[in-house]
Amino acid sequence: MTVDVQEIADLGPGDRAAFFDRDAGIEAIGGDVREIVDRVREEGDVAVREFSSEFDAVELGNIEITDACERAYEEIDAELREAIETAADNVREFHEAQVPDDWREEFGPGRELGRRFRPIDRVGVYVPGGSAAYPSSAIMGVVPAVVAGVDHVAVVTPPADDPNPATLAAIHVAGADAVYSVGGAQAVAALAYGTETVARVRKIVGPGNKWVTAAKAEVRGDVEIDFLAGPSEVVAIADDTADPDLVAAELVAQAEHDSNASVVAVTDDEATADAVAVAVDEQAASRAREDTIRSALDNDASGVLLARSMSEAILFTEEYAPEHLSIVADDDESILDRIDNAGSVFLGPNTPVAAGDYASGTNHVLPTNGGARVTGGLSVETFVRSTTVQRLSAEGVADLGETITTLADAEGLGAHAESVRLRLADDIDE
């Protein structure tokens, strides 16, 4: 199957809707997820064990496996241990630079205002796993929470008869306080409402399949979440200076995640578009997950697109609002300056998206389905909240008195106005 090149100008309304109206695919399973969540909320560990047997084919022993993570760290080979530690160190260093400082300043006579930042006390991190290995997701979810100062970071990860030691070791290195062998919608419900074993948290973050995403949507309101993430996405912008093999490699890499992944290359150069299409086909044929890659390439939200100009390519990308954006062009910085809607940006020919997926230091838990129009990826800010602080002197309250009382009287809130007039009349010392 050779990937076809489409011209952006020729896309009809249906084609454009496929590119721009992506969703996480959770609507169809909403009823089933609601039943799982309700059962866990009512029955606790009993329901967790039943669903683990039904969905994961695992008869749970201990639900909490914190000690197993420490043992896994000791048992993995030195090369893997070093890779996990290096990735965690890089992610930690980048996120430490995000920690906000408290501040107060004078704003006008006798008016001191400021903000202070405090971590959420208990959070839950979903780490995909089971028999599969996702150590990077453990690092990306846990490290920012630890850096933010969260008191209790709980991890849930799907059970397996033979859990992958790389994931468990990464959870230990990242610094989780408690780890539970439970996955899917039942894991989200356990974190949201608590069970006999799993402690309730205030916020749940982390990627998962559509059952996890649907459960996060179901419990939202009873517990905070980061965002509803869908399958992986990438848009690669290229000009005539780009190496087509490198551009194609970005599409193929993200396509191997999931048959529902969305992967797009967009260029203003016809020869580059044709070469990328050929390279995608050639590279897919040599990958172990070729079937998954080709399924993703066949999605309506995937393809190689030819723009009439770089401006048209940029406008398309802005509307797409991709999770990952690769820019391989001579003037990549000027292109970046014109794009606001992207989860994470990778500039230049030597910056593969995989660098951010694993070890450059940025976070790979990012908004999909156009979510980059309104939110960013996981960060320290995800795990803190701010409080405003103010102090008025006698001069300060006198300076604002007429403004406050006039507005309060206009709203019919006489007690508000009187609380100010009392202070003006008492002539309180600073």
N, C-alpha and C positions, 0 to 999 in steps of 0.2 A: 504493500500500500504506500503510494507516494503522497505526501502531504500537498494539498492544493494551495496555491497562492491566491488570496482574494484581495480585491481592491476595496479599501474602506469606503470609497465613494459609491460602490455598487451594493453595499449592504442594505437590505430592506429593513422595515420595522421589526420583523420577526427575528432577523439575524442580529440586529442591534440589541434586541431584548435578551437574546440568549447570552450575549457578551456582558451586558450591563446589569441584568436582573438575576444574578446568581443567588442561590440560597443554599442553606445547609442540609436540605432534604429531610427536615424533621417533622413536617406536618403530618405525614401519613402514619407515623408511629406514636403520635401524641397520646392517644388513648391507652396504648399498652404501657407506655412509660409512666403515665399517671397512676396506673394500677400498681406498678412496681414501687413507685415512690410512696404511695399510700400504705402498701403492705409493710415496707421498711419502717415507716413512721410509726405504725401501730404495733409491729411485732419485733422490731429490733434485730438482734443477732439471729433469731430463728429464720426470719425472712432472708437475711443476708446469706445464710448458709444454704437455704433452699435454692435461691437464685444462682448462687455460685455453682451448685450441682447441676442445675438445669441449663445454664448458659455457658459455663466454662468447663463443665464436665470434671469438676474438682470437688472432692469432699474435704472441706476445710478442717484442718486441725486447729492450730492457734490462728486467730484472726490477726492479732498483732505480731509482726515479724521484725521489730526493730533490731533485735539481737542478730537476726539472720543477715541483716545488711552489714553489720560490722564484721561478721564472719566471712561474708563474701569478699569484702575489701581485703582481708588477709589472704584469701585463697586465690584471687585472680593473679594472672602472671604480671610480672613487673612492667612490661611494656604497656599493657592496657591500663595498669594502675597509674603510670606516669602520664598517659594521655588524658585520663579522666582528671587527674590533679591539675594538669596544665590548662585544660579547658575551663575547669572551675576557677582557677586563679585568674584567668583572663576575664571571665564573666564577672567575677567578684570585683576586680579592679575597675572595670567600666561602670559597674553599678554603684560602687562607692563614690564615684564622681557625681552621682545624681542625688546624693543625700542632701535635702534642703536644710538651710540654716534658719533658725529662729531670728526674727528681727523686729526692732521697734524704732520709729522715727517720729520727729516732731512735725505735725501738719497744722500749721497755723498757731496762733497764740494759745498756750495752755492746753494743747490737744496732742496727746501721744498715742499713736496707733501702731499696731504691728500684727504679726502672725507667728504662731508657733506650730510645730509639726510633731505629731506623735504616732507611733506605729499602731496598727490594729493589733489586738492582743492575741487572737487565735485565727489562723487561716488554714485552709486545706488545699493541697496541691494534687491534682490528678496527673499521674504519670502512666502513660500507656505502657503495657508490658506483657505479663504472662510469660509465655515461652519466648516471645520476641524480645529484642534488645533495644531499649531507647534510653541509654544513659544520658544523652544530651538533653532530653526533656526533663529529666530529674534535675539536672544542673540549672536549666533555664527557669524552672518553676520555684525551686527551693532557695537558691542563692540570693535573688533579690529580696525575698522575704526576710532572710537572715540578716542581710545587710541593712534592711530597713529597721531592724530591731524588734521584729515580731517575737512575742514571748513563747508561743507554742506553734510550731509549724508541723502539721500532720500531713502525711502522704498516703494516698490510696493508690494501689497498683494491682492490676488483675492477677488472680491466682493462677498457679500452674503446678502440676506435679513435680516439675523440675524448673523452678524459677530461674530466669537468666541472671547469672551472677554479676554481669556488667551493670545492669540496671540497679540491682541492689547495692552494689559498691558505690555507684555514683550518688545514690540517695544518701548514703553514709557520708561521703566526702562533702556533699552539698550542705549538710548540717541539719537534716530533719530531726525533730524531737521524737516523733512517733510515726511508725509505718504500719499500714494495715493491708492485708492481703485480700483485697476486694476490688472489683472493677465494675464497669458498666453503670447503668442507671442506679443500681443499688448502692454503689459506692458514693455517688453524689448525694443520694438521699440520706445515707448514714452520716455523712459530714454535715448535712444541712440540719438534721433533727437529732442526731446522736443515737447511739444504741448502748447496750450494756458495756460494750467494749470500746466503741469509737466515740471519742469526745466531740461534741458539737462545736462548730466553728462559726465565725462571723462572715467569712468570705471564702469562696471557692474559685480557684483559678486552674488553668491548664487545659491542654488540648485532649481530644478524645474522638471516638467515632460518633455517628449520628445519635446513638442511644445516650451517650454521655452529654452531648450537646442538647438534646431534647430534655434530658433531666435537669440540666442547668436552667433551661427556660422554664421548666415546671416549678422549680423551687425558688426562682428569683422573686424577691419580695419578702420571703421568709429569711433569706440569706443573700448577701451580695455576691455577685459573680464578676468576672473580668469582662467577657463578651462571649457571644455565640459564634464559635469558629467552625468553619466548614472545611472541605478538602483543600489541599495546598494549591497555591496560585503563583504564577510568575508572568510578568510582562518584560520582554527584553526589547529595548529600543536600540536600533543599530543604524549607522550610516554606511557610506561606501568604503570607509576605512576599516570596518569591523571584519574580523576573521569569522566567516560563516560557521566554521567548526565550533568555535567558542560559544557563539550565540546558540547554535543547536544544542550544545551540551547543557546549557541552562534549562532548555525546555525538556530535554530527556531526563535530566536529573530530578526535576520536580514531578514529571509525569510518572516516575517509578514509585512515587508515594502511594498512589491511589488511582484506580480507574476513573474516578470522578474528578481528578485534578484538572485544573484549567491552566493551560500553558499557551502563551501568545508571543510571537515575535512580530514587531512592527518596524518597518523601514521605509525610507523615501527613495530607495535605490532598487530598481527592478532586478538587476543582476544579483545583488545581495539577497533579495527575497528568494529568488530561484535557487541560489546556492544553499541558503539555510534550509529550504524545504528538502533538498537532496540530502544534505548532511544529517538532518533529523532522521530520515528514513534509514540511512546507512548506520547511524549510531544505535538506533533502536534495535536493529537486527543483531547487534553484537552484545546486547545486555541480557543478563539472566532473567530480568523481569519484563521481557519483551511484550508479553501479552497485556500486562497492566499498562505499559507505556503506550501501546497502540490504542488501547481502549480510551486512555486519557486524550490522546491526540485526536481521536474521532469525536470527542465531545463538541457540542455546538459552541461552547465557550472557549475553544482552543483553535489555533491555526496560525498561519503565516500571513501577515497583512501588508499590503503595499499602500503607502500613503502618497498623496500628490505632493506633499511637502513635509518638512519636519514639524511645522506648526500643526498640520493635521494629525501627525503621529502623536504629538504632545497632547492635543485636545482629546484624542481617543484614550490615551493613557490616563488623563485626569478623570475622565468619565468612568473608566474601568476601575480606578482606585485599587490597584493590585496589592496583595499581601507582600510580595517581593517584586522589586523593580531593578532590573539590570540595565545599565546604560553603557553601551560600548560604542562610543562616538568620539570624534576628534574634539568636539566642543561639549564634552559631557557636563562640565560645571554650568555652562549657560543653559543647557537643557534642564538640569536639576533646578535651577533658579525659577523655571517656569512651571514646575510641578509641585503641588501641595499634597495631593492625595496618594499616599503610598505608605505601606507599613514599614518597610526597611528598604534602603536603596544601596545598590552595589555599583560603584563607579569604576570604569576602566576595564581593560582586558585581563588584568591580573587579579580580579576580585570576584571569584565565583560565589554564588549564593551559598554554596556548601560551607564557605568560611563562616558566615553568620549562623548557619545551622548548627555548627559544632564549636568553634573555638576562637573566633576573632574577638569575642567579648560582648557583642550586641546580643539582644535577646531574640530567640526565634519563635516565641509565642506571640503571634501577630494577628491583627484583624483580617478577616476574609469577607467575601460577599459584599464588597464595597464599604466595609466598616471603617476603612482608613479615611473616609470622608469626615468622620466624626470622632475617631479615637485613635490612640497609638497602641503600640504593643506593650507587653508586660515590662514593668520597670519598678524602681523603688517607689515611685509615686503611687503605684497600684496598692501598696501596702501601708500607706500613711494617710492620715487625715489632718486637716489644718483647723486651727482655732484662731479666731481673731481676738486681739487684746486691745483694750483702750483705757486710758486714764485722762480725765479732765481735771484741770485745776479750777479754782474759783473763777479765774479769768477766762478759762476755756468755756465753762458752762455759761458764763455771762455773755461771751461772744456769740454762742449758738442759741441763746435762750429765745430770742424773738423768732428765729427761723423755726425752732422746734415747736413752740407753742402755737404759732400761726398755722402750721401744717396739722398739728394735732387737733386744734379747734375745727379746722376745715373738714377733718375726717370724723368729727363728732366724738372724739376720744378725749374727753375732758380730764380723765385721770392721768393720761399721759402728760397733758399740758401742766396739770397741777404738780406732778412729780418734779418738774423743772422749776415752776414758780416758787415752790417751797425752798429750793436751794438758792434761788436768787434772793429771796426775802431773808434767809438765814445768814447770808453773807459768810458762807463757810470759808475758813482758812484753808490754804493749800495743805 
